[in-house]
Amino acid sequence: MRAADEQGGPQRELGAISDLQERMRCWRVVHYTFGDNVSHCSIHTRVIQPSKGNTAAARFAYQTCSTADDRFGHVDYRCYAPYRVGGCVLLPMGAPAELAEWENFSKAVISRETRRNAQEGRVLDFALPRGVARELLLPLAAFALLPFVELGMAVRLDIECVDASDGEPNPHAHAWLSQRELKQGGFGLKVRPWNTLFRRDGCRHIRALVAASADVGLCDPRRRSLRRSAPQ
């Protein structure tokens, strides 16, 4: 797997996870909040559907704290920029090298779906341990998403850290994952088994990773005073 930041910097090896199938058998159902030995650690996933008023363009603006224009109008999330830690594109092996550059990647994603009732990717948001150093939040979240990328998914990952209601840091990850396999020729057909993967197995590996810290915050804790309509 390769990763590149939004400036299209040098690609770097993140390494492979051995015995992926064994790890996948340990995954669990997503779209839930759990407690166990951690504090309100959340994992949420959903599909981006223009028929429900959301698009990949708006989601990318939301994750990167920027602006976008889509079929529904103009969105502006620049007010969240002070809380953004960083972001990157994660590509499977064999993907086109030019897609490591964020501008090329976003254009390829947005232009790929043309039907009005199309699905434009999958959203995955999850909390990160408060005890992790700020400079390690992005590598940690990227590591958590490795199994998805090894399957052939392309990922846009962004990290934010705001103050939670208790005044403590609340780091969390926003990710967009492709529903189409990414190969040398670009985005191909949608991989239907991935839908079953999310519904049946989910993200238990992310939960286990986050649960390594007993001090975890809420997922997507953008303060209510700053909230604007986010892509659902």
C-alpha positions in Angstrom: 0.0 0.0 0.0 1.1 3.6 -0.7 0.2 6.8 1.0 0.6 10.4 -0.2 -0.3 13.7 1.4 -2.6 16.3 -0.1 0.3 18.1 -1.7 1.1 14.9 -3.7 4.4 14.4 -1.8 6.7 11.4 -2.2 4.9 8.0 -1.9 6.1 5.9 1.0 5.7 2.3 1.9 3.4 1.7 4.9 4.0 -2.0 4.9 1.6 -4.9 4.6 -0.4 -6.7 7.3 0.1 -10.4 7.3 -2.7 -12.9 7.3 -5.4 -10.5 6.3 -8.1 -13.1 6.1 -7.6 -14.0 9.7 -7.9 -10.4 10.7 -11.1 -10.0 8.7 -12.7 -12.9 10.5 -12.2 -10.9 13.7 -14.1 -7.8 12.5 -17.5 -6.8 13.8 -20.6 -4.8 12.9 -20.2 -1.1 12.4 -22.4 2.0 13.0 -22.4 1.8 16.8 -21.0 3.4 19.9 -19.4 1.2 22.5 -18.2 1.6 26.0 -16.4 -1.5 27.4 -13.2 -0.2 29.0 -13.1 3.0 26.9 -15.0 6.2 27.1 -17.7 6.7 24.4 -15.5 5.5 21.5 -17.6 5.8 18.4 -17.3 4.2 14.9 -19.8 5.2 12.2 -20.2 4.3 8.6 -22.7 5.1 5.8 -22.9 5.2 2.1 -22.8 8.5 0.2 -26.0 8.9 -1.9 -27.0 11.9 -3.9 -30.6 10.7 -3.8 -30.4 11.6 -0.1 -28.8 14.9 -0.6 -25.1 14.1 -0.2 -22.2 13.8 -2.6 -18.5 12.9 -2.7 -17.6 16.5 -3.5 -19.4 17.7 -0.3 -17.9 15.0 1.8 -14.4 15.8 0.5 -14.9 19.5 1.4 -16.1 18.4 4.9 -13.1 16.2 5.5 -10.5 18.7 4.2 -12.2 21.8 5.8 -12.6 23.5 2.4 -15.3 24.5 0.0 -17.1 22.7 -2.9 -19.9 23.1 -5.4 -22.1 20.1 -6.2 -25.5 19.5 -7.8 -27.1 20.8 -4.6 -25.2 24.1 -4.2 -22.2 25.5 -2.4 -20.8 24.1 0.9 -18.1 25.8 3.0 -16.4 24.1 5.9 -13.4 26.4 6.3 -14.4 27.3 9.8 -13.1 23.9 10.9 -9.7 24.4 9.4 -8.0 25.4 12.8 -8.9 21.9 14.1 -7.5 19.9 11.2 -4.4 17.9 11.9 -3.7 16.6 8.4 -4.7 14.2 5.7 -3.6 11.8 3.0 -4.6 9.6 0.2 -4.1 5.8 0.6 -3.8 3.8 -2.6 -3.7 0.0 -3.1 -0.6 -1.4 -4.8 -0.9 -1.1 -8.6 -3.0 2.1 -8.5 -2.2 4.9 -11.0 0.7 7.0 -9.6 -1.0 10.2 -10.6 -3.9 9.6 -8.2 -1.5 10.1 -5.3 -2.0 13.8 -6.0 -5.1 15.0 -4.2 -6.4 17.1 -7.1 -6.2 14.2 -9.5 -7.7 11.8 -6.9 -10.7 14.0 -6.1 -11.5 14.7 -9.8 -11.3 10.9 -10.6 -13.7 10.1 -7.8 -16.2 12.9 -8.5 -16.3 12.3 -12.3 -16.7 8.5 -12.0 -20.3 8.4 -11.0 -22.8 9.8 -13.5 -26.2 8.4 -12.6 -28.4 10.5 -10.4 -29.2 7.5 -8.2 -25.5 6.4 -7.9 -23.6 5.8 -4.7 -20.4 7.8 -4.5 -18.4 6.0 -1.9 -18.5 5.0 1.8 -17.9 7.1 4.8 -16.1 5.8 7.9 -15.6 8.0 11.0 -13.9 6.9 14.2 -12.5 8.3 17.4 -8.8 8.1 18.2 -7.0 7.8 21.6 -6.4 11.0 23.3 -3.0 9.8 24.6 -1.5 9.5 21.1 0.9 12.3 20.2 -0.6 14.7 17.6 2.1 13.8 15.0 1.2 10.1 15.3 -2.6 10.5 14.8 -2.5 10.3 11.0 -0.1 7.3 10.9 -2.3 5.5 13.5 -5.5 6.0 11.6 -3.8 5.0 8.3 -2.7 1.8 9.9 -6.2 1.1 11.1 -7.4 1.4 7.5 -4.7 -0.9 6.0 -7.0 -3.9 5.6 -9.5 -2.0 3.5 -6.7 -0.7 1.2 -5.2 -4.2 0.9 -8.6 -5.3 -0.5 -8.3 -2.8 -3.3 -10.1 0.2 -1.8 -8.8 3.8 -2.3 -9.1 6.0 0.8 -9.1 9.7 1.6 -8.2 10.1 5.3 -8.3 13.3 7.4 -7.7 13.9 11.1 -9.2 16.5 13.3 -8.7 17.4 17.0 -11.0 19.7 18.8 -11.9 20.3 22.4 -14.5 18.0 23.8 -17.2 19.0 26.3 -14.9 18.0 29.1 -12.2 20.3 27.8 -9.9 17.5 26.8 -8.6 16.9 23.3 -11.0 14.9 21.1 -9.0 13.5 18.1 -11.0 11.7 15.4 -10.6 10.4 11.8 -12.8 11.0 8.8 -12.4 8.6 5.9 -13.9 8.2 2.4 -13.6 4.7 1.0 -14.2 3.7 -2.6 -16.8 1.2 -3.5 -14.9 0.5 -6.8 -11.7 -1.4 -7.0 -8.8 0.8 -7.9 -6.3 -0.7 -10.4 -3.7 0.6 -12.8 -6.4 1.7 -15.3 -8.3 3.6 -12.7 -11.6 3.0 -10.8 -13.2 -0.2 -12.1 -16.4 -2.0 -11.3 -18.0 -1.8 -7.8 -17.1 -4.8 -5.6 -20.4 -6.0 -4.1 -18.8 -8.3 -1.5 -17.4 -5.2 0.2 -20.9 -4.2 1.1 -21.3 -7.6 2.9 -18.0 -7.1 4.5 -19.1 -3.8 6.2 -22.5 -5.2 7.2 -21.3 -8.5 8.5 -17.8 -8.0 9.8 -17.3 -4.3 10.1 -14.4 -2.6 12.0 -13.6 -4.6 15.0 -9.9 -4.1 14.2 -10.4 -0.4 14.5 -12.1 -0.8 17.8 -9.3 -3.0 19.1 -6.7 -0.4 18.1 -8.6 2.5 19.7 -9.3 0.5 22.8 -5.6 0.2 23.5 -6.1 3.6 25.2 -8.5 4.0 28.1 -9.0 7.6 27.3 -10.9 8.0 24.0 -13.3 10.8 22.9 -16.4 11.1 20.8 -16.3 10.6 17.1 -16.7 13.8 15.1 -17.0 16.1 18.1 -17.3 19.4 16.2 -18.6 21.8 18.8 -22.2 22.6 18.5 -21.5 26.4 18.3 -19.5 25.7 15.2 -21.7 23.1 13.6 -23.1 23.6 10.1 -25.0 21.2 8.0 -22.6 18.4 7.3 -22.9 15.7 4.6 -24.9 12.9 6.1 
